[in-house]
Amino acid sequence: MAIIVRLDVMLALRKMRSKELAARIGITEQNLSLLKSGKVKGIRFETLDRICAELNCQPGDLLVYGADDDAPDPQKA
C-alpha cells in the first residue's frame, strides 16, 4: 500500500499509549492497533479528526504517501 500510517510515531512523540488514545477517542484498542499497523483499508474522517485533536497534529503527520513498488508508473503509460 502506498499510504504509510505514522500513528505510532505521533504516539511516541506525545508520550501517549495506544490504550489511552483509544479510550479518549472512543474506539477499541483492537481497531486502533489495526490502524497503527496499516491493516485497514480506510478511516472515517470523524475518527481522524478525533485522533488529530487528541494528539494535536495534522492528518499529514499521521498519513504519508510513499510510492508503491507494485503500482504501475504513470510516466510509462
Secondary structure, 3 states (H helix, E strand, C coil): CCEEECHHHHHHHCCCCHHHHHHHHCCCHHHHHHHHHCCCCCCCHHHHHHHHHHHCCCHHHHEEECCCCCCCCCCCC
